[in-house]
Structure formats: C-alpha cells, structure tokens
C-alpha cells in the first residue's frame, strides 16, 4: 500500500543523491513494542544549503518498514 510506495520513493531519492549522501545504519533490539532511540548524525563536513533527511526503520521480525523525510537548511 502507501507505506510500500513511500519506501520505494525514499529509496529512489537516496539512490539519486548517492554521491552527496551521508548514510548510517545500526541494529537495535528492544523489549517493548514502543521504545525511543536517539541517534546523532555528524553533518559538520556537509556543504551548506538545502538538505533532506530521510529516516527508514525496518522491523526485522515482521519485515515492515516505515520512513519519514524532512528538509532543512545547513548554514
């Protein structure tokens, strides 16, 4: 459905800008259905300008994915 289309669109955006991207991945295990994780991404070497942040989360038990994107300006 819509989630699959969003994941495909996000994947396309990441591939289109691969040469200018910063990527990070990690695996985490929790003990509750809802747990917060805080992640820091060092963008100090990125050039100033409009930037898009895409976060994709995959549940390795169910295979479900969720993604969100936001744009901001690096100064």
Biopython code that builds the backbone (N, CA, C, O; Angstrom):
import numpy as np
from Bio.PDB.StructureBuilder import StructureBuilder

atoms = [
    (1, "UNK", "N", (0.805, -1.181, 0.000)),
    (1, "UNK", "CA", (0.000, 0.000, 0.000)),
    (1, "UNK", "C", (0.857, 1.258, 0.000)),
    (1, "UNK", "O", (1.919, 1.309, -0.621)),
    (2, "UNK", "N", (0.382, 2.247, 0.695)),
    (2, "UNK", "CA", (1.025, 3.551, 0.733)),
    (2, "UNK", "C", (2.422, 3.472, 1.346)),
    (2, "UNK", "O", (3.341, 4.150, 0.887)),
    (3, "UNK", "N", (2.581, 2.660, 2.367)),
    (3, "UNK", "CA", (3.886, 2.517, 3.018)),
    (3, "UNK", "C", (4.920, 1.977, 2.034)),
    (3, "UNK", "O", (6.058, 2.446, 2.014)),
    (4, "UNK", "N", (4.537, 1.002, 1.224)),
    (4, "UNK", "CA", (5.471, 0.440, 0.237)),
    (4, "UNK", "C", (5.853, 1.479, -0.797)),
    (4, "UNK", "O", (7.019, 1.566, -1.182)),
    (5, "UNK", "N", (4.884, 2.276, -1.259)),
    (5, "UNK", "CA", (5.176, 3.314, -2.241)),
    (5, "UNK", "C", (6.122, 4.359, -1.657)),
    (5, "UNK", "O", (7.032, 4.828, -2.340)),
    (6, "UNK", "N", (5.905, 4.725, -0.381)),
    (6, "UNK", "CA", (6.775, 5.692, 0.283)),
    (6, "UNK", "C", (8.194, 5.142, 0.398)),
    (6, "UNK", "O", (9.161, 5.858, 0.142)),
    (7, "UNK", "N", (8.317, 3.880, 0.780)),
    (7, "UNK", "CA", (9.643, 3.267, 0.909)),
    (7, "UNK", "C", (10.358, 3.251, -0.440)),
    (7, "UNK", "O", (11.562, 3.500, -0.502)),
    (8, "UNK", "N", (9.635, 2.961, -1.515)),
    (8, "UNK", "CA", (10.241, 2.961, -2.847)),
    (8, "UNK", "C", (10.682, 4.368, -3.232)),
    (8, "UNK", "O", (11.764, 4.550, -3.790)),
    (9, "UNK", "N", (9.845, 5.367, -2.934)),
    (9, "UNK", "CA", (10.186, 6.749, -3.270)),
    (9, "UNK", "C", (11.409, 7.206, -2.487)),
    (9, "UNK", "O", (12.293, 7.857, -3.044)),
    (10, "UNK", "N", (11.468, 6.876, -1.209)),
    (10, "UNK", "CA", (12.618, 7.247, -0.383)),
    (10, "UNK", "C", (13.869, 6.558, -0.911)),
    (10, "UNK", "O", (14.933, 7.172, -0.994)),
    (11, "UNK", "N", (13.744, 5.294, -1.266)),
    (11, "UNK", "CA", (14.880, 4.558, -1.809)),
    (11, "UNK", "C", (15.375, 5.230, -3.093)),
    (11, "UNK", "O", (16.583, 5.339, -3.302)),
    (12, "UNK", "N", (14.468, 5.676, -3.942)),
    (12, "UNK", "CA", (14.839, 6.347, -5.192)),
    (12, "UNK", "C", (15.574, 7.644, -4.895)),
    (12, "UNK", "O", (16.578, 7.944, -5.541)),
    (13, "UNK", "N", (15.088, 8.424, -3.923)),
    (13, "UNK", "CA", (15.739, 9.684, -3.576)),
    (13, "UNK", "C", (17.157, 9.441, -3.074)),
    (13, "UNK", "O", (18.080, 10.165, -3.447)),
    (14, "UNK", "N", (17.334, 8.442, -2.243)),
    (14, "UNK", "CA", (18.658, 8.145, -1.702)),
    (14, "UNK", "C", (19.588, 7.711, -2.830)),
    (14, "UNK", "O", (20.746, 8.128, -2.865)),
    (15, "UNK", "N", (19.107, 6.885, -3.750)),
    (15, "UNK", "CA", (19.938, 6.430, -4.853)),
    (15, "UNK", "C", (20.293, 7.582, -5.782)),
    (15, "UNK", "O", (21.417, 7.647, -6.280)),
    (16, "UNK", "N", (19.343, 8.503, -6.024)),
    (16, "UNK", "CA", (19.583, 9.617, -6.936)),
    (16, "UNK", "C", (20.661, 10.553, -6.393)),
    (16, "UNK", "O", (21.392, 11.164, -7.172)),
    (17, "UNK", "N", (20.769, 10.675, -5.070)),
    (17, "UNK", "CA", (21.729, 11.591, -4.460)),
    (17, "UNK", "C", (22.863, 10.841, -3.777)),
    (17, "UNK", "O", (23.514, 11.387, -2.886)),
    (18, "UNK", "N", (23.103, 9.633, -4.171)),
    (18, "UNK", "CA", (24.089, 8.784, -3.507)),
    (18, "UNK", "C", (25.464, 9.451, -3.403)),
    (18, "UNK", "O", (26.129, 9.321, -2.375)),
    (19, "UNK", "N", (25.897, 10.156, -4.436)),
    (19, "UNK", "CA", (27.220, 10.759, -4.436)),
    (19, "UNK", "C", (27.349, 11.848, -3.379)),
    (19, "UNK", "O", (28.462, 12.160, -2.957)),
    (20, "UNK", "N", (26.247, 12.428, -2.945)),
    (20, "UNK", "CA", (26.283, 13.514, -1.975)),
    (20, "UNK", "C", (25.653, 13.121, -0.645)),
    (20, "UNK", "O", (25.289, 13.993, 0.143)),
    (21, "UNK", "N", (25.519, 11.832, -0.385)),
    (21, "UNK", "CA", (24.771, 11.425, 0.798)),
    (21, "UNK", "C", (25.682, 11.009, 1.946)),
    (21, "UNK", "O", (26.835, 10.622, 1.752)),
    (22, "UNK", "N", (25.128, 11.102, 3.131)),
    (22, "UNK", "CA", (25.748, 10.580, 4.344)),
    (22, "UNK", "C", (24.785, 9.519, 4.834)),
    (22, "UNK", "O", (23.601, 9.796, 5.028)),
    (23, "UNK", "N", (25.274, 8.317, 5.034)),
    (23, "UNK", "CA", (24.393, 7.226, 5.444)),
    (23, "UNK", "C", (24.887, 6.604, 6.732)),
    (23, "UNK", "O", (26.079, 6.605, 7.037)),
    (24, "UNK", "N", (23.933, 6.072, 7.479)),
    (24, "UNK", "CA", (24.246, 5.438, 8.742)),
    (24, "UNK", "C", (23.230, 4.326, 8.967)),
    (24, "UNK", "O", (22.052, 4.497, 8.654)),
    (25, "UNK", "N", (23.656, 3.216, 9.494)),
    (25, "UNK", "CA", (22.740, 2.119, 9.802)),
    (25, "UNK", "C", (23.174, 1.477, 11.113)),
    (25, "UNK", "O", (24.365, 1.394, 11.416)),
    (26, "UNK", "N", (22.196, 1.028, 11.877)),
    (26, "UNK", "CA", (22.515, 0.267, 13.070)),
    (26, "UNK", "C", (21.339, -0.633, 13.395)),
    (26, "UNK", "O", (20.222, -0.405, 12.930)),
    (27, "UNK", "N", (21.589, -1.632, 14.176)),
    (27, "UNK", "CA", (20.571, -2.593, 14.569)),
    (27, "UNK", "C", (20.371, -2.486, 16.068)),
    (27, "UNK", "O", (21.332, -2.360, 16.827)),
    (28, "UNK", "N", (19.125, -2.536, 16.487)),
    (28, "UNK", "CA", (18.821, -2.396, 17.904)),
    (28, "UNK", "C", (17.707, -3.369, 18.274)),
    (28, "UNK", "O", (16.803, -3.623, 17.478)),
    (29, "UNK", "N", (17.779, -3.902, 19.469)),
    (29, "UNK", "CA", (16.749, -4.823, 19.944)),
    (29, "UNK", "C", (16.096, -4.209, 21.162)),
    (29, "UNK", "O", (16.773, -3.683, 22.046)),
    (30, "UNK", "N", (14.783, -4.279, 21.204)),
    (30, "UNK", "CA", (14.053, -3.722, 22.332)),
    (30, "UNK", "C", (13.249, -4.789, 23.046)),
    (30, "UNK", "O", (13.169, -5.937, 22.608)),
    (31, "UNK", "N", (12.658, -4.382, 24.156)),
    (31, "UNK", "CA", (11.853, -5.325, 24.929)),
    (31, "UNK", "C", (10.388, -4.903, 24.989)),
    (31, "UNK", "O", (9.573, -5.580, 25.615)),
    (32, "UNK", "N", (10.051, -3.790, 24.345)),
    (32, "UNK", "CA", (8.669, -3.294, 24.353)),
    (32, "UNK", "C", (8.263, -2.925, 22.922)),
    (32, "UNK", "O", (9.127, -2.668, 22.084)),
    (33, "UNK", "N", (6.964, -2.897, 22.638)),
    (33, "UNK", "CA", (6.515, -2.550, 21.287)),
    (33, "UNK", "C", (6.872, -1.123, 20.876)),
    (33, "UNK", "O", (6.961, -0.834, 19.683)),
    (34, "UNK", "N", (7.078, -0.229, 21.842)),
    (34, "UNK", "CA", (7.375, 1.169, 21.533)),
    (34, "UNK", "C", (8.541, 1.614, 22.393)),
    (34, "UNK", "O", (8.402, 1.722, 23.611)),
    (35, "UNK", "N", (9.684, 1.875, 21.783)),
    (35, "UNK", "CA", (10.856, 2.356, 22.505)),
    (35, "UNK", "C", (11.519, 3.451, 21.696)),
    (35, "UNK", "O", (11.578, 3.374, 20.469)),
    (36, "UNK", "N", (12.017, 4.465, 22.374)),
    (36, "UNK", "CA", (12.711, 5.558, 21.696)),
    (36, "UNK", "C", (14.200, 5.242, 21.583)),
    (36, "UNK", "O", (14.800, 4.643, 22.476)),
    (37, "UNK", "N", (14.774, 5.663, 20.464)),
    (37, "UNK", "CA", (16.215, 5.577, 20.267)),
    (37, "UNK", "C", (16.682, 6.935, 19.786)),
    (37, "UNK", "O", (16.052, 7.529, 18.911)),
    (38, "UNK", "N", (17.764, 7.432, 20.335)),
    (38, "UNK", "CA", (18.316, 8.708, 19.925)),
    (38, "UNK", "C", (19.599, 8.457, 19.144)),
    (38, "UNK", "O", (20.465, 7.693, 19.569)),
    (39, "UNK", "N", (19.701, 9.109, 18.002)),
    (39, "UNK", "CA", (20.838, 8.906, 17.111)),
    (39, "UNK", "C", (21.407, 10.263, 16.751)),
    (39, "UNK", "O", (20.665, 11.216, 16.512)),
    (40, "UNK", "N", (22.716, 10.345, 16.715)),
    (40, "UNK", "CA", (23.386, 11.589, 16.334)),
    (40, "UNK", "C", (24.082, 11.369, 15.001)),
    (40, "UNK", "O", (24.782, 10.373, 14.817)),
    (41, "UNK", "N", (23.894, 12.289, 14.081)),
    (41, "UNK", "CA", (24.500, 12.209, 12.764)),
    (41, "UNK", "C", (25.376, 13.432, 12.570)),
    (41, "UNK", "O", (24.874, 14.556, 12.561)),
    (42, "UNK", "N", (26.685, 13.230, 12.413)),
    (42, "UNK", "CA", (27.624, 14.334, 12.251)),
    (42, "UNK", "C", (27.562, 14.835, 10.809)),
    (42, "UNK", "O", (27.960, 14.131, 9.882)),
    (43, "UNK", "N", (27.063, 16.049, 10.631)),
    (43, "UNK", "CA", (26.959, 16.651, 9.305)),
    (43, "UNK", "C", (27.868, 17.868, 9.191)),
    (43, "UNK", "O", (27.646, 18.732, 8.343)),
    (44, "UNK", "N", (28.888, 17.941, 10.039)),
    (44, "UNK", "CA", (29.766, 19.107, 10.059)),
    (44, "UNK", "C", (30.589, 19.254, 8.781)),
    (44, "UNK", "O", (31.024, 20.360, 8.461)),
    (45, "UNK", "N", (30.810, 18.176, 8.050)),
    (45, "UNK", "CA", (31.568, 18.259, 6.797)),
    (45, "UNK", "C", (30.680, 18.411, 5.569)),
    (45, "UNK", "O", (31.180, 18.453, 4.445)),
    (46, "UNK", "N", (29.379, 18.493, 5.771)),
    (46, "UNK", "CA", (28.449, 18.648, 4.649)),
    (46, "UNK", "C", (28.430, 20.098, 4.193)),
    (46, "UNK", "O", (28.538, 21.006, 5.018)),
    (47, "UNK", "N", (28.293, 20.328, 2.898)),
    (47, "UNK", "CA", (28.251, 21.702, 2.397)),
    (47, "UNK", "C", (26.971, 22.402, 2.825)),
    (47, "UNK", "O", (25.941, 21.752, 3.002)),
    (48, "UNK", "N", (27.023, 23.725, 2.995)),
    (48, "UNK", "CA", (25.806, 24.452, 3.361)),
    (48, "UNK", "C", (24.788, 24.399, 2.233)),
    (48, "UNK", "O", (25.133, 24.236, 1.062)),
    (49, "UNK", "N", (23.539, 24.540, 2.612)),
    (49, "UNK", "CA", (22.462, 24.539, 1.626)),
    (49, "UNK", "C", (21.310, 23.667, 2.066)),
    (49, "UNK", "O", (21.303, 23.120, 3.169)),
    (50, "UNK", "N", (20.341, 23.549, 1.188)),
    (50, "UNK", "CA", (19.146, 22.769, 1.486)),
    (50, "UNK", "C", (19.515, 21.289, 1.547)),
    (50, "UNK", "O", (20.223, 20.778, 0.679)),
    (51, "UNK", "N", (19.031, 20.618, 2.572)),
    (51, "UNK", "CA", (19.361, 19.225, 2.831)),
    (51, "UNK", "C", (18.097, 18.451, 3.136)),
    (51, "UNK", "O", (17.156, 18.998, 3.711)),
    (52, "UNK", "N", (18.066, 17.198, 2.762)),
    (52, "UNK", "CA", (16.929, 16.353, 3.083)),
    (52, "UNK", "C", (17.402, 15.206, 3.967)),
    (52, "UNK", "O", (18.387, 14.533, 3.664)),
    (53, "UNK", "N", (16.686, 15.000, 5.057)),
    (53, "UNK", "CA", (16.967, 13.900, 5.972)),
    (53, "UNK", "C", (15.879, 12.854, 5.785)),
    (53, "UNK", "O", (14.692, 13.157, 5.900)),
    (54, "UNK", "N", (16.283, 11.628, 5.500)),
    (54, "UNK", "CA", (15.350, 10.520, 5.320)),
    (54, "UNK", "C", (15.682, 9.462, 6.358)),
    (54, "UNK", "O", (16.827, 9.019, 6.448)),
    (55, "UNK", "N", (14.695, 9.054, 7.141)),
    (55, "UNK", "CA", (14.874, 8.012, 8.145)),
    (55, "UNK", "C", (13.978, 6.843, 7.758)),
    (55, "UNK", "O", (12.770, 7.003, 7.584)),
    (56, "UNK", "N", (14.579, 5.672, 7.627)),
    (56, "UNK", "CA", (13.826, 4.462, 7.313)),
    (56, "UNK", "C", (14.068, 3.459, 8.424)),
    (56, "UNK", "O", (15.213, 3.203, 8.798)),
    (57, "UNK", "N", (12.996, 2.890, 8.952)),
    (57, "UNK", "CA", (13.083, 1.915, 10.034)),
    (57, "UNK", "C", (12.471, 0.613, 9.538)),
    (57, "UNK", "O", (11.385, 0.609, 8.958)),
    (58, "UNK", "N", (13.174, -0.490, 9.768)),
    (58, "UNK", "CA", (12.683, -1.804, 9.368)),
    (58, "UNK", "C", (12.536, -2.681, 10.596)),
    (58, "UNK", "O", (13.469, -2.815, 11.386)),
    (59, "UNK", "N", (11.363, -3.278, 10.756)),
    (59, "UNK", "CA", (11.132, -4.253, 11.819)),
    (59, "UNK", "C", (11.586, -5.605, 11.268)),
    (59, "UNK", "O", (10.948, -6.152, 10.368)),
    (60, "UNK", "N", (12.674, -6.141, 11.799)),
    (60, "UNK", "CA", (13.224, -7.384, 11.262)),
    (60, "UNK", "C", (12.400, -8.603, 11.637)),
    (60, "UNK", "O", (12.598, -9.673, 11.062)),
    (61, "UNK", "N", (11.483, -8.472, 12.585)),
    (61, "UNK", "CA", (10.587, -9.581, 12.925)),
    (61, "UNK", "C", (9.469, -9.708, 11.907)),
    (61, "UNK", "O", (9.178, -10.805, 11.430)),
    (62, "UNK", "N", (8.834, -8.575, 11.571)),
    (62, "UNK", "CA", (7.683, -8.606, 10.666)),
    (62, "UNK", "C", (8.045, -8.248, 9.228)),
    (62, "UNK", "O", (7.291, -8.545, 8.301)),
    (63, "UNK", "N", (9.204, -7.608, 9.042)),
    (63, "UNK", "CA", (9.583, -7.159, 7.706)),
    (63, "UNK", "C", (8.973, -5.819, 7.326)),
    (63, "UNK", "O", (9.248, -5.308, 6.240)),
    (64, "UNK", "N", (8.152, -5.240, 8.191)),
    (64, "UNK", "CA", (7.522, -3.957, 7.893)),
    (64, "UNK", "C", (8.539, -2.834, 7.951)),
    (64, "UNK", "O", (9.478, -2.860, 8.746)),
    (65, "UNK", "N", (8.327, -1.830, 7.073)),
    (65, "UNK", "CA", (9.194, -0.654, 7.032)),
    (65, "UNK", "C", (8.353, 0.598, 7.208)),
    (65, "UNK", "O", (7.185, 0.647, 6.822)),
    (66, "UNK", "N", (8.972, 1.600, 7.797)),
    (66, "UNK", "CA", (8.360, 2.922, 7.903)),
    (66, "UNK", "C", (9.439, 3.938, 7.586)),
    (66, "UNK", "O", (10.604, 3.750, 7.937)),
    (67, "UNK", "N", (9.049, 5.018, 6.921)),
    (67, "UNK", "CA", (10.022, 6.040, 6.540)),
    (67, "UNK", "C", (9.414, 7.415, 6.737)),
    (67, "UNK", "O", (8.202, 7.603, 6.632)),
    (68, "UNK", "N", (10.285, 8.372, 7.025)),
    (68, "UNK", "CA", (9.876, 9.773, 7.152)),
    (68, "UNK", "C", (10.994, 10.626, 6.583)),
    (68, "UNK", "O", (12.166, 10.254, 6.641)),
    (69, "UNK", "N", (10.624, 11.769, 6.035)),
    (69, "UNK", "CA", (11.605, 12.667, 5.448)),
    (69, "UNK", "C", (11.290, 14.107, 5.849)),
    (69, "UNK", "O", (10.129, 14.474, 6.030)),
    (70, "UNK", "N", (12.336, 14.912, 5.983)),
    (70, "UNK", "CA", (12.166, 16.321, 6.265)),
    (70, "UNK", "C", (13.304, 17.081, 5.597)),
    (70, "UNK", "O", (14.394, 16.539, 5.411)),
    (71, "UNK", "N", (13.054, 18.320, 5.241)),
    (71, "UNK", "CA", (14.075, 19.163, 4.625)),
    (71, "UNK", "C", (14.454, 20.274, 5.577)),
    (71, "UNK", "O", (13.629, 20.739, 6.363)),
    (72, "UNK", "N", (15.719, 20.705, 5.506)),
    (72, "UNK", "CA", (16.202, 21.822, 6.321)),
    (72, "UNK", "C", (17.397, 22.438, 5.645)),
    (72, "UNK", "O", (17.904, 21.893, 4.664)),
    (73, "UNK", "N", (17.859, 23.568, 6.151)),
    (73, "UNK", "CA", (18.982, 24.288, 5.554)),
    (73, "UNK", "C", (20.177, 24.200, 6.492)),
    (73, "UNK", "O", (20.078, 24.542, 7.670)),
    (74, "UNK", "N", (21.305, 23.739, 5.964)),
    (74, "UNK", "CA", (22.562, 23.749, 6.715)),
    (74, "UNK", "C", (23.246, 25.081, 6.476)),
    (74, "UNK", "O", (23.358, 25.534, 5.337)),
    (75, "UNK", "N", (23.701, 25.704, 7.543)),
    (75, "UNK", "CA", (24.382, 27.008, 7.416)),
    (75, "UNK", "C", (25.826, 26.902, 7.839)),
    (75, "UNK", "O", (26.555, 27.893, 7.801)),
]
sb = StructureBuilder()
sb.init_structure("model")
sb.init_model(0)
sb.init_chain("A")
sb.init_seg("    ")
for serial, (resi, resn, name, xyz) in enumerate(atoms, 1):
    if name == "N":
        sb.init_residue(resn, " ", resi, " ")
    sb.init_atom(name, np.array(xyz, "f"), 0.0, 1.0, " ", f" {name:<3s}", serial, name[0])
structure = sb.get_structure()
